[in-house]
Amino acid sequence: MKQPNKEMDQALLPEGEPVPGEELLFLPLGGSGEIGMNLNLYGSEGAWIIVDLGVTFSDDSMPWIDIITPDPAFIESQRDRLAGIVLTHAHEDHIGAVPHLWPRLQCPIYATSFTASILRRKLREMGLEKEAIITEIPLSGSFEVGPFTIDLITLTHSIPEPNAVVIHSAHGTVLHTGDWKLDPNPIVGEVTDERALRELGEGGVLAMVCDSTNVFTEGASGSEGNLRESLEKLVGCYDSGRVVVGCFASNIARLSTLARVAEANNRHAALIGRSLWSFYESAKENGYLTDIPEFLTEYDVERLPRDQVLLICTGSQGEPRAAFSRIASGNHPRVELENGDVAIFSSRIIPGNEKSIARLQNRLVALGVEVVTEKDHFIHVSGHPGRDELTRMYQWVNPRVVVPVHGEIRHLHEQAKLARSCQIPQAVEIENGIVLRLAPGDTEIVGRVHSGRLTLDGNRLVPLDGSMMAARKRVIFNGSMAVTVVIDGDGELLSDPVISAPGYFTEKGDEAFIRKLIAAASAAVGSLAGSSARNEDEVGEAVRCAVRKAFFLKRTQRPVTQVHVVRL
């Protein structure tokens, strides 16, 4: 296999290329080299399909950012060749970008009923429900998209209806796993269709594009069914006070588990958080969670004794606007915790969220709340495969090539090593933007295209690495200062410059410093003569440089400085 070389890394293919010909191409634009923000392209016979279109979220390194999506510029330029979007399951990192990016792509969407239900709610919020048409595919269904025949194979994960996507082309078959695990008792939904996977392997699989999230985890990820007993015993240890459990809103099986846990301990389970109710309603629409007691609302909680409720909250990752954080901060309008209550974090720490989770847990402890995490008790199982599960999948599917995705570089590298140790003939490590020709002939890297990130700024998407976000970052970390100078037609000052620097000046004590800055601005204007004095741009730049220099000499800081020149 050809590896990417320096020249290929530095040079982009010409705009609008590659156009898939009589070949099978794989091109990730998101989700390879990172966990989240999945966007995978498969191309053949002049057409492309997208498998998953998700978002990721910012961490403490980008406090000014919320949602991040892949940059679809490459496939947008070939929109007339885009046959459709196929969705594996309803997690945000797989469907969250659809409402934001579909207007740029405008192609059919294919999903199973639960995923379609979740997505329609998102599209409705964006006013796109009638425009973005979703074709619902039954579990284990087959359908045609462009030159591809697609089969769905039922898997297990931490959400209902996760599917592996089998992509049949004239040049071979690819198994795109999506997110998965092997759970003999998933509580909600079907078990992994081992028979279908084995039959697929017997028929011959060219490549398996596979989840790498838990490749460093020895053994298996664990069963949701085993978790129920553990949580039931844990909650039973607390016979007074409120119990609050933080979990992912999309983990429908965990909602079922917690409903039974509450029932077994003579408590009433309540959902606290908008996203929890959204997923719960979609689950019921699709026939899930119909055999458990109805969840209470936050309004019901107010009238019940504290030892008779189990609160299920969003925000286990420390998200500041989620229910868990609002409760811990005392900002929730109807739910509060106090000394003697218990908070259980029934979720794993997503890398990058360590600080926000620690802040949340510290606030809870300050209230006198006992905090229980997966380090203390068996309270969570992952939705991604450990090494034993990956090995079993290799044995069933027996692909010629394994392409690790859905992981940071270290995860991709480790899965490639694992695949080779399991006698997979080839394991190819690629990143976002790499064009991989799977067939015909040897699997090889044939180029690179643009792959970037967009961020939601208000109601628009802008490049994360663009000049606007760079300027925003500089202001956040360096502060800002504004200087206004008023001059006449000859460039003479008509009044003292006015300086504003929010966050830098105290109400008292900075008068002398401000006077020095005003003097520096005045001197800069006075230093100009002739045409320079009459040129507003030159006046502004002279003032900016002078004031920044004076500011740095006094404070060793360089705020982003803007100068407004007013000519009268």
N, C-alpha and C positions, 0 to 999 in steps of 0.2 A: 504493500500500500504506500502510495505517495504521501509524505507528510508535508504540512505547510512550510514554505520557505520564507525567508526574510522579505523577498520581493513581493510575494503574494500577500504577506501580512501588511505591507505598507501601501499597496496599490489596490484600489477598488476596481471591480469590473466596470466596463462602460455602462452608463445609465440604461436601464431597461433590460439588461442581461443578468443572468442567463435565461434564455427561453428553453424550457424543457423540450427536447426532441424525442427521438426513439430511445429512451433511457428512463431510469428511475432515479430521481434526485431527492435528497433530504436536506432541508435547510432550516435550522432553528434561528429564529429572530428574538427569542426570549426563553429563559428557563435552562439554558446550557451554560454552566459557569456560575449559576445562582440558583437558589431555591425560591421559586415563585415566578410570576410574570411569564407564564408559558405562552409561546407562539411558535408552532411547528408547521413547516411547509413541506408538502410532498408534491413533486412535479413529474409529469410524464405526458408524452404525446401532445405537447402544446398547451397543457392545462396544469393548474395548481389547485390543491385543496389545503385548507388550514385545519390543523388539529389543535384545538384549545386556543383560547384568547383571553389571558388573565392579567391580573394586576399584582403588584406588590405594594408594600406600605413602607413609609420612611421609619427610621429609627432615630436615636438621639443624635446621630451625626448630621441629620438634616431636619432640624426642628421646624423649618419653614415649609416643609413638603408634607403632603398627605398621601395621595394616591399616585402611583407610578405605573405607566403602561409601556409596553414595547413600542418602538417606533415602526409603524407599518409602511414606511415610505417605499421600500422596495416592492412589496406586493401591491401597494396602491398604484404604483406606476404600471402594473400589469393587471389592473382590475378586470379588464375584459377577458383575461385568461383564468380568473378565479372562479372555480366551479361551486365552492361552498365552504362552510365552516362546520366541522364535526366536533362535538363536545363530548368529552369522556365522562365528566361528572360536574357537580354544581358548586365546587369550592371556588372562592374568589380568585385564586391564582390560576384558575382554568377558565372561568367565564366572566370575571369582573370587568374586563376591558371591552366586552362586546357592546354595551350601551354607548361607550365613549368612541369606539373605533368603527362601529358598523356604518355610520354615515359616510365614512371614507371608502368603505369596501362594498357595501350594498350588494350582498350575495345571499343565497339561501343558507339557513341554519338548520342543522340536524341534531336532535338530542332525544333522550328518553324522557318519559312524561314528568318525572320529578324534577330533573334538570330544567326542562322546559318551563315548569311552573315557577321555579325560582327566577329564571331569566325573564319571564314575562313581567314579573313584579318590578324588576330593574328597568326594563324597557319602558314600562308604564310611567315610571318616575321621570324618564327623559322624553316622554311624548313620542316614543317610537314603536309602541305596541302594534299599531296597525301597519306600519311600514316594514318592520323587520319580521318577516314571516318565519315561524319555526315549524319545521316538519317533525312530528313526533314519531320516533322509531321504537317499536316494541323491544323488550329485553330479548337478547339473542337474535335480533332482527337482522335483515340484510337489505341493502339498498344500493343504488347507483349514484355516483357523483362524478360527473365528467367521464374520464376514461377509466375510473376506478370502480371496482365492486367492493363494497364495505360490508364486513360482518362484525357484529358486536358479540363479545364474549363476557359474560357476567363475572365480575371479580368481587372481592370484599375490600372495604376501606372504612373510613370513619364517617361515611355519609351514604345514604341510599343510592342505589343504581350506579355504582362505578363500573365502567366498561373498558375492556381492552378493545382497541380498534384494529381489526385485521384488514389490511389494505392489499387487495389483489390487483396486480397490474400485468400488462403483457410481458414484463421483465422480471417478475418474481413477486413474492408475498412478504409483507412486512407486518410484524406484530408491534403495535404501539401500545404499551401497557397502560399508559396513564398512571395514576396513583393506585397502589394496591397493597394487599397483604394476604396471608392465608389464615383465615379465622374459621375454625370448625363450628363456632357458635356465635355468629355476629349479632344476635338479638333481633336486629331489624334487617330485613332483606335476605337475599339468597346467599348461599355459600359459593365460593369460587368454583366455576365450572371446569373441574379438572379434566373431565372426559373430553370436552371441546378443545382444551389446550393440547392434550395428548394427541388427539386426532389431527389437529393442525400440524403438530410436529411431525407426525408420520407422513403427512402430505408434502413436507418440505417447506422450510421457512428460510428465506434469504437473510433477513435481518430482524433483530428484536431491539427496539428503541425503548429503554427501560429506566424506570424510577431508581434513583441512587440515594435517596434521602438518608436511609438508615444503614448504609453499607458498612459502617464501622460498628454496628450493633451485632454482637455475637448471638447466636441462637435465633429465636423467632420473636416477633413483636408482641405476642400475647393475645388472649381472647377476651372479647367484651363480656362473654358469658362468665368467665372466671372473675372478672372485675366486680360483678354484681355482689357476690358473696362477701368480698373484702370490704366494699363500701358499706354494705348493710351492717357488718360488725362494727365498723368504725363509727358510723352515725349512732349506733346503739350505745356507744360508750358515753354519749352526752345526753343526759336526761333532763337538762335544764338549759334555758337560753335558746337563741336562734342558731340554726346551722345554715351557712351560706356556702354554696358550691359554685366556683367559677369554672366554666368550660366553654368550648367553642360552640357557637350557636348552631353550626351546621351538623354537629354530631348528634344525629337523631337517635342513634342507639343509646347514647349516653343519657338522653332525655328519658327514654324508656327505662333504663337502668335506675336513674334517680327517682323516677315516679314510683317504682317498686320498692326502692330503698326507703323512701318516705313512708309508704304504706306499711311496710314491715315494722317501722318504728313509731307508728301512730302519729305521724306528721302529715301535713298537707303540703304538697309540692306547689310552688308558685314560680312563674317565669317573670323575671325582671330584666327588661331590655327589649327594644323594638325588634332587633334582628332575630331574637329567640322566637318571638311570636310569629314573625314572617316565616321562618323555617318550619315551625310547628304547624301553621296553617297549610303550608304547601305539603307537608307530610300527610296530614289528614285528607287533603284533596286527592292524594294518590294511594289511599288505603293503608297508610302506616299510622302507628300509634292509636289505633282504634280500640285496643284492648286494655288500656290503662285509664286510671281515673283522670278526669278533666283537671287541667292545671288551673290554679288560682291566679288572679291578677294582683298587682301591687296594691290595689284598693281593698281587696279582700284581706290582705295581710294585716292591715291596721286593726281589724276587729278580732283577731285571733291571739290567744296566749302565745308568748314567745317560744315556749317549749313544744308547740304544736305545728310549727312551720319549718319547711326546708326551702330555702330560697335558691333558685338557680339563676345565675347572673352571667351576663356577657362581660368581657373585659378582663379575662384571666391573664392577658399579656400586658396589663398595666395601661391600656389605652385611656387617655385622660378624659374622654367624653363618654366612655362606656359606663354602664350601670355600676360595676364593681368600684371603680374609682370615685364615682360621685357619692356612693354610699360611704366609702372610707373617708372621704373628705367632708362629710356632713352636708353635702349639697343636693342630696336626693330629696324630692318633695314629700315622699311618703314612707320611705324605708330608711331605718337607722340601725346601727349596731352599737353595742355597749359592752362593758366589762362582763365576761362570762360567756359571750357568744363565741362561735367557732367558724373559721373560714377555711375551706378546703379547696385547694387548687388542683382540680382534676383535668390537667392538661400539661403538656410539656412546654419548656421554654424554647420559643423560637429564637435562633441566634440573632443577636442585635437588640433583643428586648430585655436583656438582663437588668439594666439599670431601672427601666420603667417598672418592671415587676418588683424589684427591691424597694422602690419608693412606695408602691402600693402596699406591700407587706409591712413596711415600717409604719405607715399610717394606721394600719389595722392593729398592730401590736401596741401602738400608742393609745388606742382606744380600750385596751385590755382584752382584745380579741385573740384567741389562740389560733395560730396559723399552721396548717398542715399541708405539706407538699409531698411530691412523689419520693423525695428523699427520706421522708418519715414513715410512709405507709404505701401499700400497693393501692393506688387510687387512679391510675391512668394506664392505658395501653395505646401504643402508637398505631397509626393507620398505614404505616409504610413497612416494607419487608426488611427483616434482618438478613444476615448472611445465609442462614439455613434456608430461608424462604427463597432467596435469590437462586441458590444452588438447585433447589427443587424445580424452579421455573426453567432454568437452563436445561435440566434433564427432560422435562416434559416437552418443551418447544424445540430444543436442539437446533438453534439457529446457526447459520454459517457465520454471521457477523452479529456482535453485540455493540450497540451504540449507547453508552450511558448518557442520560439526560437528567433533569430535575435534581440538580446538585451543584455545589460549588466545585471549583476545579479539583480540590482534594478528593471530593466524593466521586467525581467522574474517573479520576485516576485510579482510585481504589477499586471501583467496580470493574474497570478494565483489567486490573490485576487479578481480581477474583474470577472473572470470566475465563481468562487465559489458564488459570490454575484448574478450571473445570473442563479443560480441553475444548473450549470454543475456538474454532480456527482463527478468527480475527476479532479483535476488540479495538474499536476506533474512538479515540478521544477527540472531540471537537468542541468548539465554543460557538456562541451566537455569531451569526454572520458567515460561518463556514459552509460552503456548498459541497456536499458529499454525494458523489455519484455511486449509487449502490449497485447498479447494473446498467448495461451489460459489462462483461469483463470483470476485472478486479475492482473491488471497492477502492475508491481513491478520492482524495480531495481535489477539486477542480477549480476552486476560486473562493473569493470572499466578496460579500456585498455589505452595504451599510446596515448596521444594526445599532440602534441607539435606544434612548429612553425618553419618554415624554412624561411630563407631570401636569396634573390638573391645577391650573391657576385660575381660581374663580370658576367660570364656566367654559374655559378654553384650555386646550392642551398646548404646551410649549416645550421645546427641547430642554431636558434637564441640564445638559452641558452647554446650553446656549448663553449668549451674553447677558440676557435678561436675568436668568437665575444666578449667574455669576455675580452680577451687580447686587442682586438681592442678598446673596451670601455675604458680600463685603459689607453691606449696610448692617446686617445682623451682628456680625462679629466686630466691626470697627465703629459702628455708629455713623451718624450723619451730621453735617453742618451746612447751613445755608447762609449765604452772605448777599445782601442787597446793597447795590451802590447806585446812586442817582447822579447823573452827569448832564451837562448841557451840550450844545452842539459842538463845542470845542474840546470836549473831554474833561472839563473842569468839574470837580465835585460840587454839588449843590447842597449837600448835607452830609453828616457823618454816616458812614456805612452802618447797616443794621445786621447783627449777627445772631443766629439762632442755632443752638446745638442741644436738642432735647436729650436729657440723660447725662450731660457732661457738666452743667453748671448748677451749683447749689443756689438756694435762694439768697444766701448771704455768704460773703467771703470770696467771691470770684469777680468782684467788680474790677479790681486792678488787672486781672488776667484778661477780661473782656476788653478793657481799654487798650491793652497791648495789641490784641487782635484787630481792633478798630484802627489803631495807629498803623499797623502793618498793611491793612487794606488801603488806607488813605495814602500811605507812602507809595504803594504800588501804582495807584492811579496817577499820582503826581510825577512818577518817574517816566511816564510816557509822554511823548510829544508828537506833533505833526499828525500824519495819517494814522499812526498807531493809537494816539489818544482818541481819535474819532472812530476807530474800528472796535465795535462792541465785543467781538470775539477776542481780540488781543487784550482788551481791558479785562474781560472776564478771566482769561487764563493767567494774566499777571497777578490779579487779586487772589485767585485760587492758590497759586504757588506760594505767594507770600504768607497767606493766612495759614496754610497747612504747615509751612516751615515754622512759623511762630508757635503754632499749636504743639508741634512735635518737640520743639526745644523746651517747652514748659512741661508738657505732660508725657512725652515719649509715646504719643498716640497719633494715628493718622486717620481721622474720620473721613468718610466719603464726603467730599465738599462740592457743593453747587453754588455758582455765583449767578445772580440775576442782575443784569445791567439794565437800568431804566434811563432812557434819554428823554429829557424835557426840552 
